[in-house]
């Protein structure tokens, strides 16, 4: 009896092949034929999973976004007793993809961001991913600011947008060599510390120590 193919598992296998090709040469190097070869499946198998290249890219981008989100959530769950400010620092660090083991993922992510500038469907998927991250940042910012005697009220949504833009920008600056990973971490550290420096204790007790 022939082995039944797990359709979703094959789609994920193909998405992994897309990522490997995108890491090596950007999305311009991704063709259905090359993806089939890298995934070790036939062209027909790829076409049965995805009707078009764009559909394949959309699925892959969704997989990448889910992976980042799951990693952020796992990081927060591992330290349930941490303050909201420290949790925010951990989350921002994960989103920025600064660690060496995430360098390949960062290259793939930026390849998709570049392609989204000329692809409305990819841009829509990215906006959905960013909206979810922004909402998480805003929640953590609101929790961290609660009870703090800040002279100027903190707007969680506005600060979440700024933090997300900073984290995303740092990814690019590290990849092109403008900043080292440590240098980017210092920039992120300083930004988060400044959110709380007007409080009586300065940056101490804020997210800086948790990065």
PASEBA-1860 file (N, C-alpha, C; in nm, 3 decimals):
! residues 211
1> XXXXXXXX> 0.085/-0.119/0.000/0.000/0.000/0.000/0.089/0.124/0.000 ~ 0.069/0.220/-0.093/0.155/0.339/-0.099/0.142/0.424/0.025 ~ 0.254/0.481/0.063/0.257/0.567/0.182/0.179/0.696/0.156 ~ 0.088/0.728/0.246/0.007/0.849/0.231/0.094/0.972/0.263 ~ 0.089/1.071/0.174/0.170/1.191/0.191/0.098/1.288/0.285 ~ 0.169/1.337/0.386/0.117/1.440/0.474/0.128/1.574/0.402 ~ 0.014/1.626/0.357/0.014/1.747/0.274/0.077/1.866/0.346 ~ 0.039/1.887/0.471/0.091/2.002/0.546/0.239/1.986/0.575
9> XXXXXXXX> 0.280/1.865/0.601/0.422/1.841/0.627/0.504/1.870/0.500 ~ 0.450/1.833/0.385/0.520/1.862/0.259/0.525/2.012/0.233 ~ 0.418/2.082/0.265/0.417/2.228/0.248/0.525/2.292/0.335 ~ 0.539/2.242/0.458/0.643/2.296/0.547/0.782/2.262/0.494 ~ 0.798/2.142/0.439/0.927/2.102/0.381/0.964/2.195/0.265 ~ 0.867/2.226/0.183/0.890/2.317/0.070/0.923/2.456/0.121 ~ 0.854/2.502/0.225/0.882/2.634/0.282/1.024/2.641/0.335 ~ 1.073/2.533/0.394/1.211/2.530/0.443/1.308/2.543/0.326
17> XXXXXXXX> 1.276/2.479/0.214/1.362/2.490/0.096/1.363/2.633/0.042 ~ 1.247/2.698/0.044/1.239/2.838/0.002/1.331/2.923/0.089 ~ 1.328/2.900/0.218/1.411/2.979/0.310/1.559/2.957/0.284 ~ 1.599/2.834/0.258/1.741/2.808/0.232/1.787/2.877/0.104 ~ 1.703/2.874/0.001/1.737/2.942/-0.124/1.739/3.093/-0.106 ~ 1.640/3.146/-0.032/1.633/3.290/-0.009/1.753/3.338/0.071 ~ 1.799/3.256/0.164/1.916/3.295/0.243/2.041/3.306/0.155 ~ 2.051/3.219/0.058/2.170/3.215/-0.027/2.173/3.326/-0.131
25> XXXXXXXX> 2.056/3.356/-0.191/2.058/3.451/-0.303/1.936/3.541/-0.312 ~ 1.861/3.554/-0.201/1.742/3.638/-0.204/1.628/3.569/-0.277 ~ 1.514/3.634/-0.281/1.397/3.572/-0.341/1.407/3.563/-0.493 ~ 1.496/3.643/-0.552/1.513/3.632/-0.697/1.572/3.496/-0.734 ~ 1.633/3.430/-0.640/1.691/3.298/-0.665/1.594/3.185/-0.639 ~ 1.470/3.217/-0.608/1.371/3.115/-0.576/1.282/3.088/-0.697 ~ 1.296/2.969/-0.755/1.207/2.925/-0.862/1.142/2.794/-0.818 ~ 1.030/2.760/-0.878/0.963/2.635/-0.841/1.055/2.515/-0.866
33> XXXXXXXX> 1.130/2.521/-0.976/1.221/2.410/-1.008/1.331/2.398/-0.903 ~ 1.391/2.511/-0.866/1.498/2.507/-0.767/1.446/2.463/-0.630 ~ 1.326/2.509/-0.597/1.266/2.469/-0.469/1.242/2.319/-0.467 ~ 1.190/2.266/-0.576/1.166/2.121/-0.584/1.296/2.045/-0.564 ~ 1.402/2.091/-0.632/1.531/2.024/-0.618/1.584/2.030/-0.477 ~ 1.573/2.147/-0.413/1.624/2.162/-0.277/1.542/2.083/-0.176 ~ 1.411/2.073/-0.201/1.324/1.999/-0.108/1.327/1.849/-0.134 ~ 1.385/1.808/-0.248/1.391/1.667/-0.280/1.257/1.609/-0.323
41> XXXXXXXX> 1.175/1.692/-0.388/1.045/1.646/-0.438/1.035/1.684/-0.586 ~ 0.934/1.635/-0.652/0.915/1.666/-0.793/0.849/1.802/-0.810 ~ 0.862/1.857/-0.933/0.792/1.982/-0.964/0.642/1.966/-0.946 ~ 0.591/1.849/-0.984/0.448/1.823/-0.968/0.405/1.827/-0.823 ~ 0.490/1.778/-0.733/0.458/1.780/-0.590/0.449/1.923/-0.539 ~ 0.543/2.008/-0.584/0.538/2.150/-0.544/0.411/2.214/-0.595 ~ 0.374/2.187/-0.720/0.257/2.249/-0.780/0.127/2.196/-0.721 ~ 0.129/2.076/-0.668/0.010/2.025/-0.599/-0.008/2.093/-0.465
49> XXXXXXXX> 0.103/2.136/-0.406/0.096/2.205/-0.277/0.065/2.354/-0.293 ~ 0.119/2.414/-0.399/0.103/2.558/-0.421/0.074/2.583/-0.569 ~ -0.034/2.653/-0.595/-0.073/2.678/-0.734/0.022/2.776/-0.804 ~ 0.079/2.869/-0.727/0.168/2.970/-0.784/0.287/2.993/-0.693 ~ 0.389/3.058/-0.748/0.506/3.094/-0.667/0.464/3.189/-0.555 ~ 0.374/3.284/-0.586/0.332/3.379/-0.484/0.263/3.309/-0.368 ~ 0.181/3.210/-0.398/0.115/3.134/-0.291/0.219/3.064/-0.205 ~ 0.322/3.012/-0.268/0.430/2.944/-0.194/0.504/3.044/-0.104
57> XXXXXXXX> 0.531/3.163/-0.157/0.600/3.265/-0.077/0.515/3.312/0.039 ~ 0.385/3.327/0.016/0.295/3.370/0.123/0.293/3.269/0.237 ~ 0.286/3.142/0.202/0.288/3.037/0.305/0.419/3.040/0.382 ~ 0.529/3.055/0.309/0.660/3.057/0.374/0.673/3.175/0.469 ~ 0.628/3.292/0.426/0.633/3.409/0.512/0.550/3.388/0.638 ~ 0.434/3.325/0.622/0.351/3.295/0.738/0.423/3.203/0.836 ~ 0.496/3.104/0.782/0.572/3.012/0.866/0.682/3.085/0.943 ~ 0.748/3.179/0.875/0.854/3.256/0.940/0.797/3.339/1.054
65> XXXXXXXX> 0.687/3.409/1.026/0.623/3.492/1.128/0.578/3.411/1.247 ~ 0.521/3.295/1.221/0.477/3.208/1.332/0.596/3.161/1.414 ~ 0.705/3.131/1.347/0.824/3.086/1.419/0.879/3.191/1.513 ~ 0.886/3.316/1.466/0.934/3.425/1.551/0.839/3.445/1.668 ~ 0.709/3.445/1.640/0.611/3.464/1.746/0.617/3.355/1.852 ~ 0.632/3.230/1.807/0.641/3.119/1.902/0.766/3.130/1.988 ~ 0.876/3.173/1.927/1.000/3.187/2.003/0.989/3.297/2.108 ~ 0.922/3.407/2.072/0.902/3.515/2.169/0.815/3.465/2.284
73> XXXXXXXX> 0.707/3.397/2.252/0.618/3.347/2.358/0.689/3.247/2.447 ~ 0.770/3.160/2.387/0.845/3.062/2.466/0.944/3.131/2.559 ~ 1.008/3.238/2.511/1.104/3.312/2.594/1.034/3.372/2.715 ~ 0.911/3.422/2.695/0.837/3.482/2.805/0.789/3.376/2.903 ~ 0.747/3.261/2.851/0.697/3.155/2.937/0.808/3.097/3.024 ~ 0.930/3.093/2.971/1.043/3.037/3.048/1.073/3.115/3.175 ~ 1.034/3.244/3.177/1.062/3.327/3.295/0.935/3.397/3.340 ~ 0.837/3.320/3.391/0.708/3.378/3.426/0.714/3.481/3.539
81> XXXXXXXX> 0.821/3.474/3.621/0.830/3.566/3.735/0.896/3.698/3.700 ~ 0.946/3.711/3.577/1.014/3.834/3.540/0.917/3.952/3.533 ~ 0.970/4.073/3.548/0.886/4.191/3.538/0.843/4.211/3.393 ~ 0.736/4.291/3.374/0.691/4.320/3.238/0.799/4.395/3.161 ~ 0.875/4.480/3.231/0.982/4.554/3.164/1.091/4.461/3.113 ~ 1.130/4.362/3.193/1.230/4.265/3.149/1.176/4.178/3.036 ~ 1.048/4.142/3.047/0.985/4.063/2.941/0.987/4.139/2.810 ~ 0.964/4.269/2.818/0.967/4.352/2.697/1.106/4.349/2.634
89> XXXXXXXX> 1.209/4.357/2.715/1.345/4.351/2.664/1.375/4.220/2.596 ~ 1.331/4.110/2.656/1.352/3.978/2.595/1.278/3.970/2.461 ~ 1.153/4.016/2.459/1.072/4.008/2.338/1.134/4.089/2.224 ~ 1.180/4.209/2.255/1.240/4.296/2.153/1.368/4.235/2.099 ~ 1.446/4.172/2.185/1.569/4.107/2.142/1.541/3.993/2.046 ~ 1.437/3.913/2.075/1.401/3.803/1.986/1.355/3.855/1.851 ~ 1.274/3.960/1.851/1.221/4.015/1.727/1.333/4.073/1.640 ~ 1.434/4.131/1.702/1.544/4.192/1.627/1.637/4.089/1.562
97> XXXXXXXX> 1.626/3.961/1.602/1.707/3.854/1.541/1.857/3.886/1.546 ~ 1.904/3.924/1.662/2.042/3.968/1.675/2.141/3.856/1.702 ~ 2.094/3.744/1.754/2.187/3.638/1.790/2.241/3.567/1.666 ~ 2.359/3.515/1.678/2.426/3.450/1.564/2.342/3.337/1.506 ~ 2.275/3.262/1.593/2.197/3.148/1.542/2.073/3.192/1.463 ~ 2.042/3.320/1.471/1.927/3.372/1.396/1.969/3.453/1.273 ~ 2.098/3.453/1.242/2.146/3.535/1.132/2.087/3.493/0.997 ~ 2.080/3.361/0.974/2.021/3.312/0.849/1.874/3.351/0.841
105> XXXXXXXX> 1.804/3.337/0.951/1.662/3.375/0.954/1.645/3.524/0.926 ~ 1.737/3.604/0.977/1.730/3.749/0.954/1.747/3.781/0.806 ~ 1.838/3.710/0.737/1.858/3.733/0.594/1.731/3.699/0.516 ~ 1.667/3.589/0.554/1.544/3.549/0.485/1.433/3.651/0.512 ~ 1.423/3.695/0.637/1.319/3.791/0.674/1.332/3.920/0.591 ~ 1.453/3.971/0.581/1.474/4.095/0.506/1.451/4.075/0.356 ~ 1.478/3.955/0.307/1.448/3.926/0.166/1.298/3.937/0.141 ~ 1.219/3.890/0.236/1.074/3.900/0.222/1.025/4.043/0.239
113> XXXXXXXX> 1.086/4.117/0.330/1.048/4.257/0.347/1.072/4.335/0.218 ~ 1.187/4.310/0.155/1.217/4.378/0.030/1.117/4.341/-0.079 ~ 1.082/4.214/-0.088/0.986/4.170/-0.190/0.846/4.226/-0.162 ~ 0.813/4.243/-0.033/0.681/4.295/0.004/0.659/4.438/-0.044 ~ 0.769/4.509/-0.071/0.757/4.647/-0.121/0.693/4.650/-0.259 ~ 0.699/4.538/-0.332/0.641/4.533/-0.466/0.536/4.422/-0.479 ~ 0.496/4.365/-0.366/0.396/4.259/-0.366/0.290/4.290/-0.261 ~ 0.171/4.327/-0.306/0.063/4.362/-0.213/0.025/4.245/-0.120
121> XXXXXXXX> 0.015/4.121/-0.169/-0.019/4.010/-0.079/0.086/3.987/0.030 ~ 0.215/3.995/-0.008/0.319/3.979/0.093/0.315/4.094/0.193 ~ 0.290/4.215/0.144/0.283/4.331/0.232/0.168/4.315/0.332 ~ 0.056/4.261/0.287/-0.057/4.241/0.378/-0.023/4.140/0.487 ~ 0.046/4.033/0.449/0.088/3.934/0.549/0.186/3.995/0.649 ~ 0.279/4.076/0.600/0.373/4.143/0.690/0.302/4.238/0.785 ~ 0.204/4.311/0.734/0.130/4.402/0.822/0.060/4.325/0.933 ~ 0.008/4.208/0.900/-0.057/4.125/1.002/0.044/4.081/1.107
129> XXXXXXXX> 0.162/4.038/1.062/0.267/3.996/1.156/0.310/4.112/1.246 ~ 0.332/4.228/1.185/0.374/4.345/1.262/0.267/4.388/1.361 ~ 0.141/4.381/1.320/0.032/4.421/1.409/0.028/4.334/1.535 ~ 0.052/4.204/1.516/0.052/4.113/1.632/0.169/4.145/1.725 ~ 0.286/4.172/1.670/0.402/4.206/1.752/0.381/4.340/1.822 ~ 0.324/4.436/1.749/0.299/4.567/1.808/0.202/4.556/1.925 ~ 0.099/4.473/1.909/0.001/4.455/2.017/0.068/4.393/2.140 ~ 0.158/4.296/2.119/0.228/4.234/2.231/0.318/4.336/2.301
137> XXXXXXXX> 0.393/4.414/2.222/0.478/4.517/2.281/0.394/4.616/2.361 ~ 0.281/4.659/2.304/0.195/4.757/2.372/0.143/4.701/2.505 ~ 0.107/4.573/2.505/0.059/4.512/2.629/0.168/4.511/2.735 ~ 0.289/4.470/2.696/0.399/4.465/2.792/0.437/4.605/2.839 ~ 0.434/4.702/2.749/0.464/4.841/2.788/0.361/4.892/2.887 ~ 0.234/4.862/2.861/0.129/4.905/2.954/0.146/4.844/3.091 ~ 0.180/4.714/3.093/0.201/4.647/3.222/0.323/4.703/3.294 ~ 0.431/4.730/3.217/0.554/4.780/3.278/0.536/4.920/3.333
145> XXXXXXXX> 0.454/5.002/3.265/0.434/5.140/3.308/0.335/5.150/3.424 ~ 0.254/5.050/3.442/0.154/5.055/3.548/0.216/5.071/3.686 ~ 0.168/5.168/3.758/0.218/5.192/3.893/0.345/5.275/3.900 ~ 0.406/5.308/3.786/0.528/5.389/3.787/0.490/5.537/3.790 ~ 0.562/5.612/3.867/0.535/5.756/3.880/0.610/5.833/3.771 ~ 0.568/5.815/3.647/0.635/5.881/3.535/0.580/6.023/3.518 ~ 0.668/6.124/3.510/0.623/6.262/3.492/0.539/6.280/3.366 ~ 0.575/6.208/3.260/0.500/6.216/3.134/0.435/6.082/3.109
153> XXXXXXXX> 0.301/6.078/3.097/0.233/5.950/3.074/0.287/5.880/2.950 ~ 0.307/5.751/2.960/0.359/5.673/2.849/0.243/5.623/2.763 ~ 0.254/5.642/2.633/0.154/5.594/2.538/0.201/5.457/2.487 ~ 0.144/5.347/2.539/0.193/5.214/2.502/0.191/5.186/2.352 ~ 0.085/5.229/2.284/0.076/5.201/2.141/0.183/5.275/2.062 ~ 0.202/5.401/2.094/0.304/5.480/2.023/0.444/5.425/2.049 ~ 0.473/5.392/2.175/0.605/5.340/2.208/0.626/5.200/2.149 ~ 0.519/5.122/2.138/0.530/4.989/2.077/0.569/5.002/1.931
161> XXXXXXXX> 0.510/5.098/1.862/0.545/5.119/1.721/0.691/5.159/1.706 ~ 0.735/5.248/1.794/0.875/5.293/1.788/0.970/5.178/1.816 ~ 0.938/5.096/1.916/1.025/4.985/1.953/1.030/4.880/1.841 ~ 0.916/4.852/1.780/0.912/4.755/1.671/0.994/4.804/1.552 ~ 0.980/4.933/1.520/1.057/4.990/1.409/1.207/4.984/1.439 ~ 1.244/5.011/1.563/1.385/5.006/1.602/1.438/4.863/1.590 ~ 1.365/4.767/1.644/1.409/4.628/1.639/1.425/4.581/1.494 ~ 1.330/4.617/1.410/1.336/4.578/1.270/1.456/4.643/1.199
169> XXXXXXXX> 1.479/4.769/1.229/1.592/4.839/1.168/1.725/4.783/1.212 ~ 1.735/4.744/1.338/1.861/4.687/1.387/1.896/4.557/1.316 ~ 1.793/4.481/1.279/1.818/4.358/1.204/1.898/4.389/1.078 ~ 1.854/4.489/1.003/1.922/4.527/0.878/2.062/4.581/0.904 ~ 2.077/4.664/1.006/2.207/4.726/1.035/2.312/4.622/1.072 ~ 2.270/4.517/1.140/2.365/4.410/1.174/2.400/4.328/1.049 ~ 2.301/4.299/0.968/2.325/4.215/0.850/2.422/4.281/0.751 ~ 2.413/4.413/0.735/2.501/4.479/0.638/2.634/4.520/0.701
177> XXXXXXXX> 2.649/4.497/0.831/2.775/4.525/0.897/2.792/4.666/0.949 ~ 2.684/4.745/0.948/2.694/4.880/1.005/2.708/4.874/1.156 ~ 2.644/4.775/1.217/2.655/4.753/1.361/2.691/4.607/1.387 ~ 2.764/4.583/1.494/2.782/4.446/1.540/2.657/4.407/1.618 ~ 2.642/4.278/1.643/2.528/4.234/1.722/2.532/4.296/1.862 ~ 2.652/4.304/1.919/2.665/4.366/2.052/2.631/4.514/2.047 ~ 2.676/4.581/1.940/2.644/4.723/1.926/2.495/4.746/1.911 ~ 2.428/4.660/1.835/2.283/4.672/1.819/2.213/4.645/1.951
185> XXXXXXXX> 2.265/4.549/2.027/2.205/4.520/2.157/2.217/4.640/2.251 ~ 2.329/4.711/2.242/2.347/4.831/2.325/2.247/4.939/2.287 ~ 2.222/4.954/2.156/2.123/5.053/2.111/1.985/5.018/2.167 ~ 1.948/4.892/2.157/1.819/4.847/2.208/1.811/4.863/2.358 ~ 1.920/4.828/2.426/1.932/4.843/2.572/1.908/4.989/2.612 ~ 1.973/5.082/2.542/1.963/5.224/2.576/1.821/5.276/2.552 ~ 1.760/5.234/2.443/1.624/5.280/2.414/1.526/5.235/2.521 ~ 1.536/5.108/2.560/1.445/5.057/2.661/1.469/5.124/2.796
193> XXXXXXXX> 1.596/5.147/2.829/1.628/5.212/2.956/1.572/5.353/2.961 ~ 1.576/5.424/2.847/1.526/5.562/2.844/1.376/5.571/2.867 ~ 1.305/5.464/2.840/1.160/5.465/2.865/1.129/5.485/3.013 ~ 1.224/5.442/3.098/1.198/5.448/3.242/1.292/5.544/3.316 ~ 1.382/5.612/3.247/1.485/5.688/3.317/1.430/5.809/3.391 ~ 1.310/5.855/3.355/1.252/5.969/3.425/1.195/5.929/3.560 ~ 1.182/5.798/3.580/1.134/5.752/3.710/1.244/5.774/3.813 ~ 1.209/5.783/3.936/1.304/5.816/4.041/1.431/5.734/4.041
201> XXXXXXXX> 1.420/5.603/4.009/1.535/5.515/4.016/1.617/5.514/3.888 ~ 1.586/5.598/3.789/1.661/5.597/3.664/1.637/5.469/3.588 ~ 1.740/5.421/3.520/1.722/5.302/3.437/1.724/5.175/3.519 ~ 1.771/5.182/3.644/1.780/5.062/3.725/1.644/5.000/3.746 ~ 1.637/4.868/3.738/1.513/4.795/3.757/1.430/4.787/3.632 ~ 1.474/4.855/3.526/1.402/4.850/3.400/1.442/4.728/3.322 ~ 1.413/4.728/3.190/1.440/4.610/3.112/1.586/4.587/3.081 ~ 1.672/4.686/3.111/1.811/4.675/3.070/1.876/4.548/3.124
209> XXX> 1.849/4.518/3.250/1.917/4.403/3.311/1.868/4.271/3.257 ~ 1.753/4.273/3.187/1.699/4.145/3.140/1.732/4.114/2.997 ~ 1.808/4.199/2.927/1.835/4.174/2.786/1.943/4.067/2.769
END
